[in-house]
Amino acid sequence: MSSSDTQTTFQDSPHHREFEYKAKPGWQMLPIVLGILLMIPLWILFAVTLPALAPLFVALIPLSIISAIVAACGFQAVPPNGSRVLLLFGEYKGTLRTSGFYWVNPFYSKRKVSLRVRNFETGSSTSPEQKNKEGVVTKPKSRTAGKPSKVNDRDGNPVEISAVVVWKVVDTAEAMFEVDDYENYVEVQSEAALRSLATRYPYDSHEDESEVSLRGSTDEISDQLRHDIEARLEKAGVHVLEARISHLAYAPEIAAAMLQRQQAGAVVAARTRIVDGAVGMVEMALDHLNREDIVDLTDEQRAALVSNLLVVLCGDRHTQPVIQTGA
């Protein structure tokens, strides 16, 4: 088969969309099933009292028992925020989404799909439940704590990052039939979207404060992460309610160096502000002396005054003034 034939076959594969199944109320069918069971003693009584028709009534006894058992298999209870995906010999027949007690075709296969809001942290792993030979659960399903993923940001710096994703199933048919395991699909695709996002943005914006960064633009990064995960999970019938960064840090091997860089940047920013303020104060002092005609300074005296004021205002230690007493 050529590549074009393979592509055409894939595109022509059916896409399942959810539709609601109209089931009968279970309370309407329950009296009928109970009535079939109550007929069994009558068949036994008729077989004893009417010997001529005994073979007929004897045949009705197992038929009634089988009919009652098969009909009872059609009863289905749907809890709140739960659903049942119905299949008939592999064909999708609809989904029960409304909570209640129903009766459906006993030959339907019923698969549970939870509609509750769920969340997980990227980097965590899930261990399935374990059962013994009798079917008793010996170890319940559990999830380990999330482990941050190590990835390089846009500038090539290794960072550790993890996120919390809140999601729910909105299309049960897509969740069941479009992907193999929708829960594992959500976890894997969320991890991939988080790694892709981390490589597109820098950890921090050192020069341009308006630049979007992982640390400084929390809301923008969260919205973009949710959008990226939503786009990946659209085919699985899953809606992402929220996605937020839960852990963000430099990798241990560069954490000390990056801390020094941040400290140096903070010192430079503080010194820049101090110098700007000092120059403004010196300018204000000179203007005030000239405006009030307090003293007439020469160019050399003006330069000396500016130098002394800048030293006093910009120094990181207290200055020791030297007072000139001579002429």
C-alpha positions as CSV (number, residue, x, y, z in Angstrom):
1,M,0.0,0.0,0.0
2,S,1.4,3.4,-1.0
3,S,1.7,6.3,1.4
4,S,-1.2,8.1,-0.3
5,D,-3.4,5.1,0.3
6,T,-2.4,5.0,3.9
7,Q,-3.2,8.6,4.4
8,T,-6.6,8.3,2.7
9,T,-7.5,5.3,4.9
10,F,-6.6,7.3,8.0
11,Q,-8.6,10.3,7.0
12,D,-11.6,8.2,6.1
13,S,-11.7,6.5,9.5
14,P,-15.0,7.3,11.4
15,H,-14.9,10.1,13.9
16,H,-17.2,9.4,16.9
17,R,-19.2,12.2,18.5
18,E,-21.3,11.8,21.6
19,F,-25.1,11.8,21.5
20,E,-27.5,11.1,24.3
21,Y,-29.3,7.8,24.6
22,K,-33.0,7.9,25.5
23,A,-33.3,5.0,28.0
24,K,-36.5,3.8,29.7
25,P,-36.9,4.5,33.4
26,G,-35.9,1.5,35.4
27,W,-38.9,1.7,37.8
28,Q,-41.2,0.9,34.8
29,M,-39.4,-2.3,34.0
30,L,-38.8,-3.5,37.5
31,P,-42.4,-4.6,38.1
32,I,-42.3,-6.6,34.8
33,V,-39.1,-8.4,35.8
34,L,-40.6,-9.1,39.3
35,G,-43.8,-10.4,37.6
36,I,-41.8,-12.9,35.5
37,L,-40.2,-14.2,38.7
38,L,-43.5,-14.5,40.5
39,M,-44.9,-16.5,37.6
40,I,-42.4,-19.4,38.3
41,P,-44.4,-20.7,41.4
42,L,-47.6,-20.6,39.2
43,W,-45.9,-22.7,36.5
44,I,-44.9,-25.2,39.2
45,L,-48.5,-25.2,40.6
46,F,-50.0,-25.7,37.1
47,A,-47.6,-28.5,36.3
48,V,-48.7,-30.4,39.4
49,T,-52.5,-29.7,39.0
50,L,-52.7,-30.1,35.3
51,P,-50.7,-33.3,34.4
52,A,-51.8,-33.1,30.7
53,L,-50.0,-29.7,30.3
54,A,-47.2,-30.5,32.7
55,P,-44.5,-30.6,29.9
56,L,-45.5,-27.1,28.8
57,F,-45.3,-25.6,32.3
58,V,-42.1,-27.3,33.0
59,A,-40.5,-25.8,29.9
60,L,-41.8,-22.3,31.0
61,I,-40.0,-22.5,34.3
62,P,-36.4,-22.3,33.0
63,L,-37.5,-19.9,30.3
64,S,-38.9,-17.5,32.9
65,I,-35.8,-17.8,35.0
66,I,-33.5,-17.0,32.0
67,S,-35.8,-14.2,30.8
68,A,-35.8,-12.6,34.3
69,I,-32.0,-12.8,34.6
70,V,-31.4,-11.4,31.1
71,A,-33.9,-8.6,31.7
72,A,-32.3,-7.7,35.1
73,C,-29.0,-7.2,33.3
74,G,-30.6,-4.2,31.6
75,F,-30.9,-2.2,34.8
76,Q,-28.4,0.6,35.1
77,A,-27.8,3.2,37.7
78,V,-26.0,6.4,36.7
79,P,-24.5,8.5,39.6
80,P,-24.2,12.3,39.6
81,N,-21.3,13.4,37.4
82,G,-21.1,10.0,35.9
83,S,-22.0,8.5,32.5
84,R,-22.4,5.2,30.7
85,V,-21.2,4.6,27.1
86,L,-23.4,2.0,25.5
87,L,-22.2,-0.4,22.9
88,L,-24.0,-3.2,21.0
89,F,-21.6,-5.7,19.5
90,G,-19.0,-3.0,19.0
91,E,-21.4,-0.4,17.7
92,Y,-21.8,2.9,19.6
93,K,-25.4,3.4,20.6
94,G,-25.3,6.5,22.7
95,T,-24.4,7.8,26.2
96,L,-26.3,8.1,29.4
97,R,-25.3,11.3,31.1
98,T,-28.3,12.1,33.4
99,S,-28.1,10.5,36.8
100,G,-30.9,8.1,37.6
101,F,-32.2,4.5,37.4
102,Y,-32.6,3.2,33.8
103,W,-33.3,0.1,31.8
104,V,-31.5,-0.5,28.5
105,N,-31.0,-3.4,26.1
106,P,-29.5,-6.2,28.3
107,F,-27.0,-7.0,25.5
108,Y,-25.5,-3.5,25.6
109,S,-21.9,-3.2,26.9
110,K,-21.8,-0.4,29.5
111,R,-18.5,1.5,30.0
112,K,-18.1,4.0,32.8
113,V,-16.7,7.4,32.1
114,S,-16.4,9.9,34.9
115,L,-17.5,13.5,34.2
116,R,-16.0,14.9,37.4
117,V,-13.4,17.6,37.4
118,R,-10.0,16.1,37.9
119,N,-6.5,17.4,38.3
120,F,-2.9,16.2,38.3
121,E,0.6,17.5,38.4
122,T,2.9,16.9,35.5
123,G,5.8,14.6,36.3
124,S,3.7,12.4,38.5
125,S,3.1,8.7,37.8
126,T,0.1,6.5,38.3
127,S,0.2,2.9,39.5
128,P,-2.9,0.9,38.6
129,E,-4.9,-1.1,41.1
130,Q,-3.9,-4.7,41.7
131,K,-6.4,-7.6,42.2
132,N,-5.9,-11.1,43.4
133,K,-7.3,-14.2,41.8
134,E,-10.7,-13.7,43.5
135,G,-11.0,-10.2,42.1
136,V,-10.4,-8.4,45.4
137,V,-8.5,-5.2,45.2
138,T,-5.2,-5.7,47.1
139,K,-3.6,-2.4,46.2
140,P,-5.7,0.6,45.2
141,K,-4.9,3.0,42.4
142,S,-2.4,5.6,43.6
143,R,-0.4,8.5,42.2
144,T,3.1,9.6,43.2
145,A,4.0,13.2,43.8
146,G,4.9,15.3,40.7
147,K,8.6,15.5,39.8
148,P,9.7,18.7,38.0
149,S,10.7,18.3,34.4
150,K,14.2,19.5,33.4
151,V,14.2,21.5,30.1
152,N,16.1,24.4,28.5
153,D,14.4,27.7,28.2
154,R,14.6,30.0,25.2
155,D,18.1,31.2,26.2
156,G,19.4,27.7,26.7
157,N,19.4,27.8,30.5
158,P,18.3,24.5,32.1
159,V,15.3,25.0,34.3
160,E,13.0,22.7,36.4
161,I,9.3,23.2,35.7
162,S,6.0,21.5,36.5
163,A,2.4,22.5,36.2
164,V,-1.0,21.6,37.6
165,V,-3.7,20.8,35.0
166,V,-7.4,20.8,35.9
167,W,-9.6,19.0,33.3
168,K,-12.8,17.1,32.7
169,V,-14.3,14.9,30.0
170,V,-16.9,16.7,27.8
171,D,-17.3,14.2,25.0
172,T,-17.5,10.6,26.2
173,A,-17.5,9.1,22.7
174,E,-14.2,10.8,21.7
175,A,-12.6,9.9,25.1
176,M,-13.5,6.2,24.6
177,F,-12.9,5.7,20.9
178,E,-10.5,8.3,19.6
179,V,-7.6,7.5,22.0
180,D,-6.5,4.3,23.6
181,D,-6.4,5.6,27.2
182,Y,-7.7,9.1,27.6
183,E,-6.3,9.6,31.2
184,N,-2.8,8.6,30.1
185,Y,-3.3,10.7,26.9
186,V,-4.0,13.8,29.0
187,E,-0.9,13.3,31.2
188,V,1.5,12.7,28.3
189,Q,0.2,15.5,26.1
190,S,0.2,18.0,29.1
191,E,3.8,17.1,29.8
192,A,4.7,17.6,26.1
193,A,2.9,21.0,26.0
194,L,4.7,22.2,29.1
195,R,8.1,21.3,27.7
196,S,7.3,23.0,24.4
197,L,6.1,26.1,26.2
198,A,9.3,26.3,28.4
199,T,11.5,26.3,25.3
200,R,9.7,29.3,23.7
201,Y,10.1,31.7,26.6
202,P,13.1,32.9,28.7
203,Y,13.1,32.1,32.4
204,D,13.4,35.8,33.3
205,S,13.4,39.1,31.3
206,H,16.7,40.7,32.4
207,E,16.7,43.7,30.1
208,D,13.3,44.3,28.6
209,E,10.7,44.3,31.4
210,S,7.8,44.1,28.9
211,E,9.1,40.8,27.5
212,V,7.0,37.7,28.4
213,S,8.9,35.4,30.7
214,L,8.2,32.3,32.6
215,R,8.8,33.9,36.0
216,G,7.5,37.4,35.4
217,S,4.4,36.8,33.3
218,T,2.5,34.3,35.3
219,D,-1.0,35.0,33.9
220,E,0.1,35.1,30.3
221,I,2.1,31.9,30.6
222,S,-0.8,30.1,32.3
223,D,-3.2,31.1,29.6
224,Q,-0.8,30.1,26.9
225,L,-0.2,26.7,28.6
226,R,-3.9,26.1,28.9
227,H,-4.4,26.9,25.2
228,D,-1.6,24.6,24.1
229,I,-2.9,21.7,26.2
230,E,-6.5,22.3,25.0
231,A,-5.4,22.1,21.4
232,R,-3.6,18.8,22.0
233,L,-6.6,17.3,23.9
234,E,-9.4,18.4,21.6
235,K,-9.5,15.1,19.8
236,A,-9.8,13.2,23.1
237,G,-13.1,14.9,24.2
238,V,-11.3,16.7,27.1
239,H,-11.7,20.3,28.2
240,V,-8.9,22.0,30.2
241,L,-10.3,24.2,32.9
242,E,-7.0,25.5,34.2
243,A,-3.3,25.1,33.8
244,R,-0.8,26.8,36.1
245,I,2.9,26.6,36.8
246,S,3.4,24.9,40.2
247,H,7.2,24.8,40.3
248,L,9.8,26.9,38.5
249,A,13.5,27.1,39.3
250,Y,16.9,27.1,37.7
251,A,18.5,23.7,37.6
252,P,20.9,23.1,40.5
253,E,24.0,23.2,38.4
254,I,23.4,26.8,37.4
255,A,21.3,28.1,40.3
256,A,24.2,29.7,42.1
257,A,25.5,31.5,39.0
258,M,22.0,32.7,38.1
259,L,21.5,34.0,41.7
260,Q,24.7,36.1,41.4
261,R,23.4,37.4,38.1
262,Q,20.1,38.4,39.6
263,Q,21.9,40.0,42.5
264,A,24.1,41.9,40.2
265,G,21.2,43.1,38.2
266,A,19.4,44.3,41.3
267,V,22.5,46.2,42.4
268,V,22.9,47.9,39.0
269,A,19.2,48.9,39.0
270,A,19.5,50.3,42.5
271,R,22.7,52.2,41.6
272,T,21.1,53.6,38.4
273,R,18.2,54.9,40.5
274,I,20.5,56.4,43.1
275,V,22.5,58.2,40.4
276,D,19.4,59.6,38.7
277,G,18.2,61.0,42.0
278,A,21.6,62.4,42.9
279,V,21.9,64.3,39.6
280,G,18.4,65.7,40.1
281,M,19.2,66.9,43.6
282,V,22.5,68.5,42.4
283,E,20.7,70.3,39.6
284,M,18.0,71.5,42.0
285,A,20.7,72.8,44.5
286,L,22.6,74.7,41.8
287,D,19.3,76.3,40.4
288,H,18.3,77.3,43.9
289,L,21.7,79.0,44.6
290,N,21.5,80.9,41.3
291,R,17.9,81.9,41.8
292,E,18.3,83.3,45.3
293,D,21.7,84.8,44.5
294,I,23.2,83.2,47.6
295,V,26.7,82.8,46.3
296,D,28.5,83.5,43.0
297,L,30.4,80.4,42.0
298,T,33.0,80.2,39.4
299,D,33.2,77.3,37.0
300,E,35.9,75.6,39.1
301,Q,33.9,76.0,42.3
302,R,30.7,74.8,40.6
303,A,32.6,71.6,39.3
304,A,34.0,71.0,42.8
305,L,30.5,71.4,44.4
306,V,29.0,69.0,41.9
307,S,31.7,66.5,42.5
308,N,31.3,66.7,46.3
309,L,27.6,66.4,46.2
310,L,27.7,63.4,43.9
311,V,30.2,61.7,46.2
312,V,28.0,62.3,49.3
313,L,24.7,61.3,47.6
314,C,26.0,58.3,45.7
315,G,28.4,56.8,48.2
316,D,27.3,53.6,50.0
317,R,29.0,54.8,53.3
318,H,28.6,57.8,55.4
319,T,31.0,60.6,54.4
320,Q,33.5,62.4,56.7
321,P,33.3,66.1,55.8
322,V,36.5,68.2,55.9
323,I,35.9,71.8,57.0
324,Q,38.2,74.4,55.6
325,T,38.9,77.1,58.2
326,G,41.5,79.1,56.4
327,A,41.1,81.8,53.7
